Amino acid sequence: MPGAGGQPEDNSAARTPLRDWLMLGGAVAGSAGLLWGISGEPLIAGGFLGGVAVVASALCLAVRPGRAAAAVDYAEPDWSVTNAAIDRPDTGIAITDRAGRLVCANPLMGQWFGTSAAPPRLPLDRASVDALDAAMRAAWRDGTAIAQPLETASGAWRAEITRVGRGEDFLVWRFKAVVTQDLVSEMASHVGGKLGRALAREGIQAAVVTPEGVIAAANPAFVQRATGDAGSTLGGADFVSFLASDEAERIFYAREGRKGVPVRLVHLPIADPDGVANVDPARTASLFVLIDSAGFGQGGIGEVRAGLPQIEALLSRLPLGLAMTDRDGRFLFANAAFLRAVGHDDTIPPPYPSDLVIREDKGALADAVRRYGQGQPMAGDVAVRLRAAPEEPVSFSLAGVRGLGEGAVLISLKDSTEETRLKREIAQATKMQAVGQLAGGVAHDFNNVLTAIIGYCDLMLMRHTPGDSDYDDIQQIKANSNRAASLTRQLLAFSRQQTLRPQVLQLPDVVAEVSALLKRLIGEKITLEVTHDRDLGFVRADPTQLEQVLLNLAVNARDAINDKLAASGAKGGGVVKLMTRRVTAADVRAMKSEILPIGDYTALVVEDNGQGIKPAQIGKIFEPFFTTKEKGKGTGLGLSTVYGIVKQSGGFIFAESEVGRFARFVIYLPVHVPDAAEVAEAVRPKHEPKREWTGGGKILLVEDEDTVRAVAERALVRQGYDVITAADGEEGLEAIGTGAKFDMVVSDVVMPTMDGPAMAREIRALKPDLPFLFMSGYAEEQLRREIDIPNMHFLAKPFSVQQIVEAVEMVLRGR
């Protein structure tokens, strides 16, 4: 008989002659008898027979699998069957092997993407190709993967990838087109179809109108009232041309005039609730429902035949949140958009609208619904606070309706979740900007006070020597002034007005420089773990300020861990992790962040296993003077300083936390690629040729703060300079206009009447080569961008007597 593979079975064993079997059996029996006769022991003969039986059985078992295997015969593959199996009208299917070669594809795959390339290298945009490539690797690893959306100029697709085959050496790619729902066309088809005819049977007129005011579809009731002929076609006609109004703002059909029945016009914008927030009604198509206002009769809607179920079916499909109540204020229905907007999780609304709001607003809403349901048809708004979001007031739009059976009040509410979130973010950003401006202004004014204090301390120390009774007191005043100066630097860092010295560097080098200090800072009970990614990109930042960032974050991590250990009574186990990560543009795109622009970044991560940050506090941690530490243990400027340094360096910082488990800060610094200007700057000589200068000189000192001007004047005069002072820019300009020859100008930046830069431009028109030394508490980079005057130098406030003397000398030497 033929086997499973179509080959004849091997029956040679069945065809073995019986005579051969008998001879073989006789020989075995004779051998056993001979052994019995010679030995006289029947057990020996029995053992011999048993051994022969075991050997025979083993030979049978060894031969049988081979025969079975030999019987299997696989047919040659018929690819036409495969092609017929994968030929789908709605799905593009392709099969690739381990080498990425295309094994086969159905016609729809070739129609969509052509046959010149195999997945994932399809004619898609770069982001889609990257997504396909990542999904392919995931499918080889996990067995299945999904990639979406995949976009081209002609459409969008969704890909499902499956690993198949006996050796799992093939991938099956299934592509399906993503169809965007057209709400306007769908609504127009309903109004012009059976739903529109059902509304017309109940006397309700409806029309879909484009943003340009043109009718896209209308039901027979509207066409009949507007033209007098239900069979007319109104597509493309101007909607308002069929309506008119009188002095009482009642609306009539233009064909019927004031003798006709007035109608109530209900306007419903057709917009996707999950799309763009704050859609402009002028750019949105609309559904207009017209209901006779004359009560029952005269073509109105009868109480008995009111089509409330049809109205409910129509309104349930609209993206605008709509609900209807009866005259007693009970809900009749509410569509999904309304329930989603009010934060109600169930698909069935509560008994009354007042059940959705907080206790204080229940009475006002219930009275309004009852008033609109029992009084004259009118519309209005009621401001309430929902139970789901009590901090955010919303506005219910109420409209009294008549002729809809039990329906008496139509309630509409726009889903403003996204709008509320954006308002909160804008308010936070505005507050942070205002606080930053305040901090920068306070720091600038405070720097003037500290300049005077530090300067006078230096002048007093010149008259006192160590050992004097006043020497230590003066030193203490100066030390506290320097501490106050460090606080102003933190305020300037928060307001992004600190002087930075950016360099092109690698983050692991900065981490290595500060690691030893960090270990001493966090203590022996806490372990510092440092890990780095490979192929990190360069960044451009101030290494000193980055070290300050690491120190501030490490101090916060240490305090959080110590607080957790103290609460639990543990002796150790704290870990601070310091990591650098390579973040590509594809990684940023996958994050789908609304804040982080797409690009390549080098990330710095600081993580601890401390007590974490509470959700209510994590949004405030970067604000100045906000601290969760006990009174006297923190100024609240650590994280605000970190925030300011990161933002001033062009980076982004994010905080994540889980209370009781961890807190993680991730800093993203953009990868820096040197441009042509930076290359030219690198090869340019670092120092200009020195000018001839033998000491002394005539200096014009312009400063509106009397104490700062007095300190600077005394410091320069003691050094042998001839100093002429001016209280503002106009006095400084007058001093130049007298014809006196000055070697340089030392000037404040911010002054009343005429500031330093304006004075400098006027002076440069008269003396182009005169050098300027500006004194200011603001950032040098910001001043250079705003002033942009050649041969300009900068001295940061607060400064000491020695610092201003050295700065003037360096300028006069041409350094």
C-alpha positions in Angstrom: 0.0 0.0 0.0 1.3 3.6 -0.6 2.6 5.4 2.5 1.9 9.0 3.6 4.6 10.3 1.3 3.2 8.6 -1.7 6.0 5.8 -1.7 5.4 2.0 -1.3 6.0 0.6 2.1 8.9 -1.8 2.7 7.3 -5.3 3.3 10.5 -7.3 2.9 10.1 -8.6 6.5 6.7 -10.0 5.6 8.1 -11.7 2.5 10.9 -13.6 4.5 10.4 -17.4 3.8 9.0 -19.4 6.7 11.7 -22.1 6.2 14.4 -19.5 7.1 12.6 -18.7 10.3 12.3 -22.4 11.2 15.9 -23.1 10.5 17.0 -20.1 12.7 14.7 -21.2 15.6 16.0 -24.7 15.4 19.6 -23.6 15.5 18.9 -21.5 18.6 17.0 -24.4 20.3 19.8 -26.9 19.5 22.4 -24.6 20.9 20.4 -24.3 24.1 20.1 -28.1 24.4 23.8 -28.7 23.8 24.6 -26.2 26.6 22.2 -28.1 28.9 23.7 -31.4 28.1 27.3 -30.4 28.6 26.7 -28.4 31.8 23.9 -30.3 33.2 22.3 -27.0 34.4 19.0 -25.9 32.8 19.5 -22.3 34.1 22.5 -21.8 31.8 20.4 -22.9 28.8 17.6 -20.5 29.9 20.0 -17.6 30.2 21.3 -18.2 26.7 17.8 -18.1 25.3 17.0 -14.9 27.2 20.2 -13.2 25.8 19.2 -14.1 22.3 15.7 -12.7 22.8 17.1 -9.4 24.2 19.5 -9.0 21.2 16.7 -9.7 18.8 14.4 -7.1 20.4 17.1 -4.4 20.3 17.7 -5.0 16.6 14.0 -4.7 15.9 13.8 -1.3 17.8 16.9 0.0 16.0 15.6 -0.9 12.5 12.0 0.4 12.9 12.7 4.2 13.2 14.8 4.2 10.1 12.1 2.5 8.2 9.5 5.0 9.4 11.8 7.9 8.6 12.4 6.6 5.2 8.7 6.5 4.5 8.3 10.3 5.0 8.4 12.2 1.7 7.7 16.0 1.6 6.3 17.5 -1.6 8.1 20.3 -3.4 6.6 23.8 -2.3 4.1 25.3 -4.7 4.5 29.1 -4.3 1.3 29.8 -6.2 -0.6 28.3 -3.2 1.3 30.7 -0.9 0.5 33.7 -3.1 -3.2 32.7 -3.2 -3.2 32.4 0.6 -1.8 35.9 1.2 -3.7 37.7 -1.5 -5.8 40.0 0.7 -7.8 43.0 -0.6 -7.3 45.1 2.5 -3.9 44.0 3.9 -0.4 44.2 2.3 1.6 41.1 3.2 5.3 40.4 2.7 7.6 37.6 3.9 11.3 38.2 4.5 14.1 35.8 5.7 16.9 36.2 8.2 19.0 38.0 5.6 16.3 40.6 5.1 15.5 39.3 1.6 12.0 39.4 0.2 10.6 35.9 -0.1 7.2 36.8 -1.4 4.6 39.6 -1.3 1.0 40.0 -2.3 -0.1 42.4 -5.1 -1.4 45.0 -2.6 2.0 45.2 -1.1 3.5 46.0 -4.5 0.7 48.5 -5.2 1.4 50.4 -2.0 5.2 50.3 -1.7 6.5 48.8 -4.9 8.8 45.8 -5.2 12.2 47.5 -5.3 12.8 47.2 -1.6 12.0 44.8 1.2 10.7 45.8 4.6 11.8 47.8 6.6 13.5 49.7 3.8 10.2 51.0 2.3 9.5 54.4 0.6 8.4 56.0 3.9 9.6 59.0 5.8 12.7 58.7 8.0 10.8 58.4 11.3 8.6 55.6 9.9 11.6 53.6 8.5 13.3 53.9 12.0 10.1 52.7 13.6 9.9 49.7 11.2 13.5 48.9 11.8 13.0 48.9 15.6 9.9 46.8 15.3 11.8 44.3 13.2 14.4 43.8 15.8 11.7 43.4 18.5 9.9 40.8 16.4 13.1 38.7 15.9 13.6 39.0 19.7 10.0 38.6 21.1 8.1 37.0 18.2 5.7 39.8 17.5 5.9 43.6 17.1 3.7 46.5 16.0 4.8 49.8 14.3 2.6 52.8 13.8 1.9 55.3 12.4 3.9 54.9 9.2 3.4 57.9 6.9 3.9 58.9 3.3 2.5 61.7 1.2 -0.2 59.3 0.0 -1.4 57.9 3.3 -0.7 56.2 6.6 -0.3 52.6 7.6 0.0 50.2 10.6 2.4 47.3 10.5 2.2 44.0 12.4 5.3 41.7 12.3 5.3 38.0 13.3 8.2 35.6 13.5 7.3 32.2 11.8 8.8 29.0 10.3 10.0 25.7 11.6 13.3 27.3 12.4 11.7 30.7 13.1 13.8 32.1 10.2 11.1 34.2 8.5 9.1 37.3 9.3 5.5 37.9 8.1 4.8 41.7 7.6 1.1 42.8 7.5 0.4 46.4 6.6 -3.1 47.9 7.0 -4.1 51.4 5.9 -5.1 53.8 8.6 -8.3 55.6 7.6 -9.0 59.0 9.1 -12.6 59.5 10.1 -14.3 62.4 8.3 -16.9 63.6 10.8 -18.3 66.2 8.5 -18.9 63.7 5.6 -20.3 61.2 8.0 -22.7 63.7 9.6 -23.7 64.9 6.1 -24.5 61.3 5.0 -26.7 60.8 8.1 -28.6 64.1 7.7 -29.1 63.4 4.0 -30.0 59.7 4.6 -32.4 57.7 6.8 -31.7 59.6 10.0 -32.6 62.9 8.3 -35.8 61.4 6.9 -36.7 60.1 10.4 -36.1 63.6 11.8 -38.3 65.1 9.1 -41.1 62.7 9.9 -41.2 64.2 13.4 -41.1 67.7 12.0 -37.4 68.5 12.9 -35.4 70.4 10.3 -31.6 69.8 10.1 -28.8 70.9 7.8 -25.0 70.5 7.8 -23.3 73.8 6.9 -19.6 74.2 6.0 -17.4 76.9 7.6 -18.1 79.1 4.5 -21.8 79.0 5.3 -22.6 76.7 2.4 -25.1 73.8 2.9 -23.5 70.4 2.6 -26.6 68.4 3.3 -30.2 69.0 4.5 -33.1 66.7 5.4 -36.4 66.8 3.6 -38.1 68.9 6.3 -35.6 71.7 5.9 -35.8 71.6 2.1 -39.6 71.7 2.2 -39.7 74.7 4.6 -36.9 76.5 2.8 -38.0 76.1 -0.8 -41.6 74.6 -0.8 -40.4 71.6 -2.7 -39.1 68.6 -0.7 -37.4 67.3 -3.9 -35.2 70.3 -4.4 -31.4 70.1 -4.0 -29.8 72.7 -1.7 -26.2 71.5 -1.9 -23.9 74.5 -2.3 -26.6 77.0 -1.4 -26.1 79.8 1.1 -27.6 78.7 4.4 -28.5 82.1 5.8 -30.2 83.1 2.6 -33.2 80.9 3.6 -33.6 82.5 7.0 -34.7 85.9 8.2 -35.3 87.6 11.6 -37.5 90.4 13.1 -37.0 93.1 15.7 -37.6 90.6 18.5 -34.7 88.5 17.1 -37.2 85.7 16.2 -36.0 83.5 13.3 -38.3 82.7 10.3 -37.9 81.0 7.0 -37.4 83.7 4.4 -39.9 82.1 2.0 -42.6 82.1 4.7 -41.9 85.6 6.1 -43.3 86.8 9.4 -46.6 84.9 8.7 -44.7 81.7 9.1 -44.0 79.8 12.3 -40.8 81.0 14.1 -38.1 78.4 14.7 -35.5 77.9 17.3 -32.0 77.4 15.9 -29.7 75.0 17.7 -26.1 75.3 16.6 -23.8 72.3 17.1 -20.2 72.5 15.9 -18.9 69.3 14.4 -15.4 68.9 15.8 -13.3 65.9 17.1 -13.2 66.1 21.0 -9.9 64.3 20.9 -8.3 66.7 18.4 -7.0 70.2 18.7 -8.3 72.2 21.7 -10.0 75.6 21.3 -11.2 74.9 17.8 -12.3 78.2 16.1 -16.1 77.9 15.4 -15.6 80.0 12.2 -13.4 77.2 10.8 -15.6 74.3 11.8 -18.5 72.8 10.0 -21.8 72.8 11.9 -25.0 70.9 12.4 -28.1 73.2 12.6 -31.2 71.8 14.1 -34.3 74.0 13.6 -37.4 73.4 15.9 -40.7 75.2 15.6 -41.2 77.6 18.5 -45.0 77.9 18.2 -45.8 74.9 20.3 -48.0 72.1 19.0 -49.9 72.2 15.8 -49.2 74.4 12.7 -46.6 72.0 11.6 -45.1 71.7 15.0 -44.0 68.7 16.9 -46.8 66.8 18.8 -46.2 65.8 22.3 -47.2 62.2 21.6 -45.1 61.8 18.5 -42.0 63.5 19.8 -39.0 61.6 18.5 -36.7 61.8 21.5 -35.0 58.4 20.8 -34.0 59.7 17.3 -32.7 62.9 18.8 -30.7 61.0 21.3 -29.3 58.8 18.6 -28.3 61.9 16.6 -26.8 63.8 19.6 -24.9 60.8 20.9 -22.7 60.9 17.8 -21.7 64.5 18.1 -18.3 65.4 19.5 -19.8 68.3 21.6 -20.9 67.3 25.1 -24.7 67.3 25.2 -27.3 66.2 27.7 -31.0 66.6 28.1 -33.2 66.8 31.2 -37.0 66.8 31.8 -38.9 69.6 33.4 -38.2 68.3 36.9 -34.4 68.5 36.2 -33.8 64.7 35.8 -31.4 63.5 33.2 -33.0 61.9 30.1 -29.7 61.1 28.4 -26.1 62.3 28.0 -23.7 61.6 25.2 -20.2 60.2 25.7 -18.5 63.5 25.1 -20.6 65.1 27.9 -19.8 62.3 30.4 -16.1 62.5 29.5 -16.0 66.3 29.9 -17.6 66.1 33.4 -15.2 63.3 34.5 -18.0 60.7 35.0 -16.6 57.2 34.5 -19.9 55.4 34.0 -21.8 55.3 30.7 -25.1 56.1 32.5 -25.4 59.7 33.9 -26.4 60.3 37.5 -30.1 61.1 38.3 -29.6 64.9 38.3 -27.0 67.4 36.8 -26.4 68.7 40.3 -24.9 65.3 41.3 -21.9 66.2 39.0 -20.9 69.4 40.9 -19.6 70.2 44.3 -22.0 70.7 47.2 -21.7 74.5 47.2 -22.9 74.7 43.5 -25.7 72.1 43.7 -28.4 74.6 44.5 -27.5 77.1 41.8 -27.4 74.5 39.1 -30.6 72.8 40.1 -32.5 76.1 40.2 -31.2 77.1 36.8 -32.2 73.8 35.2 -35.7 74.0 36.8 -36.0 77.7 35.6 -35.1 76.9 32.0 -37.3 73.8 32.0 -40.5 75.5 33.1 -40.2 79.0 31.8 -40.0 80.6 28.4 -37.6 79.0 25.8 -34.3 80.8 26.3 -30.6 80.1 26.7 -27.8 81.1 29.2 -24.7 79.9 31.0 -24.1 78.8 34.6 -20.6 78.7 36.1 -20.1 75.6 38.4 -17.2 73.5 39.8 -17.3 69.8 39.0 -16.6 67.2 41.6 -14.0 65.6 39.3 -12.0 68.9 39.2 -13.1 71.3 42.0 -10.3 73.8 41.4 -11.3 74.5 37.7 -14.7 76.3 37.2 -16.6 75.3 34.0 -19.6 76.8 32.3 -22.7 74.8 31.5 -24.7 76.2 28.6 -28.5 75.7 29.2 -31.2 76.1 26.6 -34.9 75.6 27.2 -36.6 73.6 24.4 -40.2 72.8 23.6 -41.9 70.0 21.5 -39.4 67.2 22.4 -41.7 65.2 24.5 -40.2 64.9 28.0 -37.1 66.8 26.9 -37.2 70.4 28.3 -33.6 71.6 28.9 -30.6 71.0 26.6 -27.2 71.2 28.5 -23.9 71.5 26.6 -20.4 71.4 28.0 -17.2 71.6 26.1 -14.4 69.1 27.0 -11.7 71.6 28.2 -9.3 69.1 29.8 -6.5 69.9 27.4 -7.3 73.6 27.6 -7.1 73.5 31.4 -3.8 71.7 31.3 -2.3 74.3 28.9 -3.6 77.1 31.1 -2.0 75.6 34.2 1.3 75.2 32.3 1.2 78.7 31.0 0.4 80.1 34.5 3.3 78.1 35.9 5.7 79.3 33.2 4.5 82.9 33.7 5.0 82.7 37.4 8.5 81.2 37.0 9.4 84.0 34.6 8.1 86.7 36.9 9.9 85.2 39.9 13.1 85.0 37.8 12.8 88.7 36.8 12.3 89.6 40.4 15.2 87.5 41.6 17.5 89.0 38.9 16.5 92.5 39.9 17.0 91.9 43.6 20.4 90.3 43.0 21.5 93.2 40.8 20.6 95.8 43.4 22.0 93.7 46.2 25.3 93.4 44.3 25.7 97.1 44.5 25.3 97.1 48.3 27.7 94.2 48.6 30.2 95.9 46.3 30.3 98.9 48.7 30.5 96.7 51.8 33.3 94.5 50.4 35.2 97.6 49.1 35.1 99.5 52.4 36.3 96.3 54.2 39.3 96.1 51.8 40.1 99.8 52.4 39.9 99.3 56.2 42.1 96.2 56.1 44.8 98.3 54.4 44.9 100.4 57.6 44.8 97.5 60.0 47.2 94.6 60.3 46.6 91.1 61.8 46.6 91.4 65.6 44.7 94.7 65.7 41.5 94.6 67.7 39.4 95.5 64.7 41.1 93.3 62.1 39.2 90.1 62.9 35.9 92.0 63.0 36.5 93.5 59.5 37.4 90.0 58.2 34.2 88.6 59.6 32.2 91.4 57.9 33.9 90.6 54.6 33.4 86.9 55.0 29.6 87.3 55.6 29.5 89.7 52.6 31.0 87.0 50.4 28.4 84.5 51.6 25.7 87.0 50.7 27.4 87.3 47.3 27.1 83.6 46.7 23.4 83.8 47.4 23.0 86.5 44.8 24.9 84.3 42.3 22.3 81.6 43.0 19.5 84.1 42.3 21.2 85.1 39.1 21.6 81.5 38.1 17.9 80.9 38.6 17.0 84.0 36.6 19.5 82.8 33.9 21.6 86.0 34.3 24.7 84.5 35.7 28.1 84.8 34.0 29.0 81.5 32.4 32.3 80.4 30.7 31.0 77.7 28.4 33.5 75.1 27.0 33.2 72.2 24.6 33.5 69.1 27.0 32.5 65.6 27.7 30.2 65.0 30.7 32.3 62.0 32.0 35.3 64.3 32.4 33.2 66.6 34.6 31.9 63.7 36.6 35.4 62.4 37.1 36.6 65.7 38.4 33.9 66.0 41.1 33.5 62.3 42.0 36.0 62.4 44.9 34.4 65.4 46.3 30.9 63.8 46.0 32.0 60.7 47.9 33.2 62.8 50.8 30.1 65.0 50.6 27.5 62.1 50.8 29.4 60.2 53.5 30.5 56.6 54.1 27.0 55.2 54.7 25.9 56.1 51.1 27.3 54.4 48.1 28.1 56.4 44.9 27.6 54.4 41.7 28.9 56.0 38.5 28.2 54.5 35.0 28.7 56.0 31.5 27.4 55.2 28.1 29.7 54.9 25.1 29.8 57.3 22.1 28.6 60.3 24.1 28.4 63.5 22.2 30.2 66.7 23.1 28.3 69.4 25.0 29.0 73.1 25.4 28.6 74.3 29.0 30.5 75.8 31.9 32.3 72.9 33.7 32.4 74.8 37.0 28.6 75.4 36.9 28.0 71.7 36.0 30.0 70.7 39.0 27.8 73.0 41.1 24.7 71.2 39.6 26.1 67.9 40.6 27.0 69.1 44.1 23.5 70.5 44.7 21.7 67.4 43.5 24.1 65.2 45.5 23.3 67.2 48.7 19.6 66.8 48.2 20.0 63.0 47.5 22.1 62.6 50.7 19.5 64.4 52.8 16.7 62.4 51.3 18.5 59.1 52.0 19.5 60.1 55.5 15.9 61.1 56.3 14.7 57.7 55.1 17.3 55.8 57.0 16.5 57.8 60.2 12.8 57.0 59.9 13.4 53.3 59.3 16.2 53.0 61.9 18.6 51.4 59.3 22.3 51.9 59.4 23.1 52.0 55.7 21.9 50.9 52.3 21.6 54.3 50.6 22.7 54.5 47.0 23.3 57.6 44.8 23.6 56.7 41.1 25.4 59.1 38.7 24.9 58.1 35.0 25.5 59.6 31.6 23.4 58.5 28.7 23.4 58.8 24.9 20.0 60.0 23.7 19.4 60.0 19.9 16.7 61.9 18.0 14.8 58.6 17.6 14.8 58.2 21.3 13.4 61.7 21.8 10.8 61.0 19.2 9.7 57.9 20.9 9.4 59.8 24.2 6.7 62.0 22.6 7.6 64.9 24.8 5.9 68.2 24.2 8.8 70.1 25.9 12.0 68.4 24.6 12.8 69.3 21.0 13.8 66.4 18.7 17.5 66.1 18.4 20.6 64.4 19.9 21.4 64.9 23.5 23.8 63.8 26.2 21.9 63.1 29.4 23.1 63.3 33.0 21.1 61.3 35.5 21.2 61.6 39.2 19.1 59.1 41.1 18.8 58.2 44.8 16.8 55.6 46.8 15.7 58.1 49.4 12.2 59.0 50.6 11.2 60.6 47.3 9.2 63.7 46.5 5.4 64.0 47.1 3.3 64.5 43.9 1.9 67.7 45.2 5.4 69.2 45.7 7.2 67.9 42.5 5.8 70.8 40.4 7.2 73.4 42.8 10.7 72.1 43.5 12.4 74.4 41.0 10.9 77.5 42.5 13.3 79.7 44.5 13.0 79.5 48.3 10.7 76.5 48.1 12.1 73.7 50.3 10.8 70.5 52.0 13.5 70.5 54.6 13.1 71.6 58.2 13.4 75.3 59.1 17.0 76.3 59.2 18.3 73.3 57.1 17.8 74.7 53.6 17.5 78.0 51.7 15.4 76.6 48.9 17.9 77.9 46.3 19.6 74.6 45.5 17.3 73.2 42.8 16.4 76.7 41.5 20.1 77.2 40.9 20.3 73.9 39.1 17.3 74.8 37.0 18.8 78.2 36.0 22.2 76.8 35.1 20.7 74.0 33.0 18.3 76.4 31.2 21.1 79.0 30.6 23.2 76.2 29.1 20.5 75.4 26.6 19.4 72.2 28.3 16.3 70.7 29.9 15.8 69.1 33.3 13.0 66.7 34.4 12.2 65.2 37.8 10.6 61.9 38.5 9.8 60.4 41.9 7.9 57.7 43.8 7.4 58.4 47.4 9.4 56.0 49.6 11.3 54.5 46.7 13.4 56.9 44.6 13.9 60.4 43.1 15.5 60.9 39.7 16.7 64.0 38.0 17.5 63.8 34.3 19.4 66.7 32.6 19.4 66.8 28.8 22.2 68.9 27.2 22.1 69.2 23.4 25.0 67.5 21.5 27.4 70.2 20.3 29.0 70.1 16.9 31.6 72.9 16.3 30.7 75.2 13.5 33.0 77.3 11.2 33.0 80.3 13.5 34.2 78.2 16.5 36.9 76.7 14.4 38.1 80.2 13.3 38.0 81.3 17.0 40.1 78.3 18.0 42.9 79.1 15.5 42.8 82.9 16.2 45.6 84.2 18.5 44.3 84.2 22.1 45.7 87.6 23.0 45.9 90.9 21.0 49.2 92.7 20.8 50.0 94.4 24.1 49.9 98.2 24.1 52.7 100.2 25.6 51.8 101.1 29.2 54.1 102.1 32.0 51.6 102.6 34.8 49.2 105.3 35.8 46.6 106.9 33.5 43.5 109.0 33.4 40.2 107.2 34.0 36.6 108.3 33.6 34.5 106.5 36.3 30.7 106.6 35.7 28.5 105.1 38.4 25.1 106.2 39.8 25.5 104.4 43.2 27.4 106.9 45.4 28.9 104.2 47.7 30.1 102.1 44.8 31.5 105.1 43.0 33.4 106.2 46.2 34.9 102.8 46.7 36.0 102.4 43.1 37.5 106.0 43.1 39.5 105.5 46.3 40.8 102.1 45.1 42.0 103.5 41.8 43.4 106.7 43.3 45.5 104.7 45.8 46.9 102.8 42.8 48.1 106.1 41.2 45.4 106.7 38.6 43.9 110.1 37.9 40.1 109.6 38.3 37.3 111.8 37.1 33.9 110.7 38.3 30.4 111.1 36.9 27.0 110.1 38.4 25.3 109.1 35.1 25.8 108.7 31.4 25.1 112.3 30.6 27.7 113.6 33.0 30.2 111.1 31.6 29.5 112.3 28.0 29.9 115.9 29.1 33.3 115.0 30.7 34.5 113.6 27.3 33.1 116.7 25.5 35.4 119.0 27.5 38.4 117.8 25.5 40.1 116.0 28.3 42.1 113.0 27.3 41.2 109.7 29.0 43.0 106.4 28.8 39.8 104.3 29.5 36.2 104.5 30.8 34.9 102.4 33.8 31.2 102.5 33.7 28.1 100.9 35.3 25.6 99.4 32.8 22.2 100.3 34.3 21.9 104.0 35.1 19.1 106.5 35.1 18.6 109.0 32.2 21.4 107.5 30.0 22.7 104.0 30.6 26.3 102.8 30.0 25.8 101.3 26.5 24.1 104.4 25.2 26.9 106.6 26.6 29.5 104.3 25.1 28.1 104.5 21.6 28.1 108.3 21.8 31.7 108.3 23.1 32.8 105.9 20.4 31.6 108.3 17.8 34.1 110.8 19.2 36.9 108.5 20.3 36.7 105.2 18.4 39.7 103.6 20.2 38.8 104.4 23.8 38.5 101.1 25.8 35.5 100.5 28.1 35.3 98.4 31.3 31.6 97.8 32.3 30.6 96.9 35.8 27.4 95.0 36.3 25.7 92.2 38.3 24.1 90.7 35.2 25.6 88.0 33.0 28.5 88.9 30.7 27.1 86.9 27.8 23.8 88.7 28.0 25.5 92.1 28.1 27.7 91.3 25.2 24.7 90.3 23.1 22.8 93.5 24.0 25.7 95.9 23.8 27.9 94.5 21.0 30.6 97.2 21.2 34.2 96.3 20.2 37.1 96.6 22.8 34.5 96.2 25.6 35.5 94.5 28.9 33.5 93.3 31.8 33.8 93.2 35.6 31.2 91.3 37.6 29.7 92.8 40.8 30.3 92.5 43.7 34.1 93.0 43.3 36.9 93.8 45.8 39.4 96.6 45.6 42.0 94.2 44.3 39.8 92.9 41.6 38.9 96.4 40.1 42.6 97.4 40.2 43.6 94.3 38.4 40.8 94.6 35.8 41.8 98.2 35.0 45.5 97.2 34.7 44.7 94.3 32.4 42.6 96.6 30.1 45.4 99.3 30.0 47.9 96.6 29.1 45.7 95.5 26.2 45.1 92.0 27.6 
